[in-house]
Amino acid sequence: MYLGYVISQAGLLLAGPTVGNVAIICLLWGLYVWRIIAEERVLARDPAYAALCATTRWRLLPGVF
């Protein structure tokens, strides 16, 4: 879901590359990272999810985050 947001917003940014759009997209992406970390903190309480996290290396973008 988050990767879909990032891809669509990157497309919007490419269509309208202004300083304001860059600022808004960077703010949104920062909030996504914060939300992903917060969600994983809650989900990690479940042993099955914790086991999945042990086998999954990246959260959003391979090689980045």
Backbone as CSV, one residue per row, in Angstrom:
resi,resn,N_x,N_y,N_z,CA_x,CA_y,CA_z,C_x,C_y,C_z
1,MET,0.826,-1.180,0.000,0.000,0.000,0.000,0.875,1.250,0.000
2,TYR,1.857,1.269,0.914,2.717,2.443,0.995,3.560,2.610,-0.264
3,LEU,4.025,1.497,-0.826,4.799,1.577,-2.063,3.941,2.157,-3.184
4,GLY,2.675,1.808,-3.215,1.763,2.392,-4.203,1.628,3.888,-4.029
5,TYR,1.537,4.342,-2.781,1.501,5.779,-2.509,2.765,6.460,-3.013
6,VAL,3.911,5.873,-2.700,5.193,6.469,-3.089,5.305,6.551,-4.607
7,ILE,4.931,5.497,-5.307,5.023,5.485,-6.769,4.093,6.524,-7.380
8,SER,2.857,6.578,-6.903,1.909,7.543,-7.484,2.324,8.977,-7.168
9,GLN,2.839,9.221,-5.980,3.264,10.571,-5.636,4.534,10.962,-6.376
10,ALA,5.411,9.998,-6.642,6.589,10.287,-7.461,6.151,10.679,-8.875
11,GLY,5.133,10.010,-9.390,4.599,10.370,-10.702,3.999,11.766,-10.709
12,LEU,3.274,12.102,-9.671,2.719,13.452,-9.567,3.834,14.488,-9.476
13,LEU,4.882,14.151,-8.765,6.008,15.067,-8.631,6.715,15.265,-9.977
14,LEU,6.841,14.193,-10.744,7.444,14.323,-12.068,6.567,15.153,-13.011
15,ALA,5.250,15.080,-12.826,4.334,15.844,-13.672,4.325,17.324,-13.305
16,GLY,4.562,17.626,-12.032,4.554,19.014,-11.582,5.666,19.289,-10.598
17,PRO,6.907,19.378,-11.081,8.048,19.523,-10.177,8.241,20.961,-9.683
18,THR,7.555,21.301,-8.613,7.733,22.610,-7.995,8.301,22.423,-6.595
19,VAL,8.829,23.482,-6.039,9.408,23.418,-4.696,8.329,23.043,-3.679
20,GLY,7.145,23.585,-3.831,6.050,23.255,-2.915,5.668,21.788,-2.975
21,ASN,5.600,21.252,-4.189,5.267,19.834,-4.340,6.353,18.947,-3.745
22,VAL,7.605,19.311,-3.947,8.706,18.537,-3.375,8.607,18.546,-1.850
23,ALA,8.320,19.701,-1.272,8.212,19.809,0.189,7.072,18.945,0.719
24,ILE,5.939,18.992,0.060,4.785,18.210,0.502,5.058,16.715,0.378
25,ILE,5.644,16.290,-0.735,5.939,14.868,-0.939,6.959,14.384,0.088
26,CYS,7.989,15.176,0.345,8.989,14.781,1.349,8.356,14.666,2.731
27,LEU,7.474,15.579,3.068,6.767,15.513,4.346,5.913,14.244,4.415
28,LEU,5.183,13.956,3.359,4.349,12.751,3.331,5.188,11.493,3.464
29,TRP,6.303,11.429,2.742,7.145,10.239,2.799,7.745,10.064,4.181
30,GLY,8.101,11.162,4.832,8.590,11.082,6.212,7.514,10.556,7.150
31,LEU,6.287,11.014,6.949,5.171,10.514,7.765,4.899,9.044,7.499
32,TYR,5.074,8.591,6.256,4.905,7.168,5.955,5.925,6.324,6.707
33,VAL,7.170,6.776,6.725,8.211,6.039,7.435,7.875,5.971,8.918
34,TRP,7.455,7.095,9.488,7.071,7.121,10.898,5.904,6.161,11.156
35,ARG,4.916,6.172,10.276,3.752,5.302,10.455,4.115,3.825,10.315
36,ILE,4.974,3.498,9.355,5.402,2.111,9.180,6.091,1.611,10.443
37,ILE,6.971,2.416,10.998,7.685,2.022,12.215,6.709,1.849,13.370
38,ALA,5.752,2.769,13.504,4.764,2.673,14.579,3.884,1.433,14.411
39,GLU,3.457,1.141,13.184,2.635,-0.038,12.936,3.400,-1.321,13.238
40,GLU,4.660,-1.357,12.838,5.440,-2.565,13.097,5.673,-2.794,14.581
41,ARG,5.787,-1.722,15.337,5.938,-1.859,16.786,4.719,-2.570,17.388
42,VAL,3.540,-2.232,16.903,2.312,-2.863,17.400,2.195,-4.294,16.865
43,LEU,2.442,-4.465,15.579,2.285,-5.786,14.969,3.313,-6.791,15.465
44,ALA,4.478,-6.316,15.886,5.539,-7.225,16.332,5.176,-7.966,17.610
45,ARG,4.120,-7.557,18.264,3.651,-8.275,19.464,3.116,-9.659,19.111
46,ASP,2.693,-9.825,17.869,2.187,-11.112,17.394,3.378,-11.979,16.975
47,PRO,3.525,-13.166,17.540,4.673,-14.016,17.203,4.765,-14.365,15.716
48,ALA,3.648,-14.532,15.055,3.670,-14.856,13.626,4.236,-13.688,12.820
49,TYR,3.858,-12.470,13.173,4.380,-11.297,12.464,5.863,-11.099,12.766
50,ALA,6.242,-11.358,13.992,7.658,-11.251,14.357,8.492,-12.246,13.552
51,ALA,7.959,-13.439,13.327,8.658,-14.431,12.512,8.750,-13.966,11.057
52,LEU,7.711,-13.343,10.547,7.740,-12.807,9.187,8.798,-11.715,9.069
53,CYS,8.876,-10.849,10.052,9.871,-9.771,10.033,11.287,-10.325,10.035
54,ALA,11.475,-11.456,10.672,12.801,-12.063,10.718,13.240,-12.554,9.344
55,THR,12.279,-12.853,8.463,12.615,-13.350,7.128,12.517,-12.274,6.051
56,THR,11.935,-11.132,6.375,11.762,-10.041,5.419,12.774,-8.949,5.733
57,ARG,13.619,-8.632,4.770,14.707,-7.706,5.038,14.297,-6.242,4.935
58,TRP,13.489,-5.886,3.949,13.149,-4.484,3.698,11.678,-4.221,3.962
59,ARG,11.357,-3.007,4.361,9.973,-2.651,4.668,9.248,-2.063,3.467
60,LEU,9.933,-1.181,2.744,9.250,-0.430,1.703,9.967,-0.522,0.351
61,LEU,11.194,-0.077,0.305,11.966,-0.086,-0.934,13.213,-0.941,-0.752
62,PRO,13.363,-1.988,-1.532,14.543,-2.843,-1.393,15.841,-2.042,-1.517
63,GLY,16.721,-2.243,-0.569,17.997,-1.555,-0.568,17.975,-0.180,0.062
64,VAL,16.768,0.319,0.394,16.656,1.664,0.961,16.080,1.625,2.369
65,PHE,14.866,1.072,2.510,14.189,1.043,3.808,13.280,-0.157,3.870
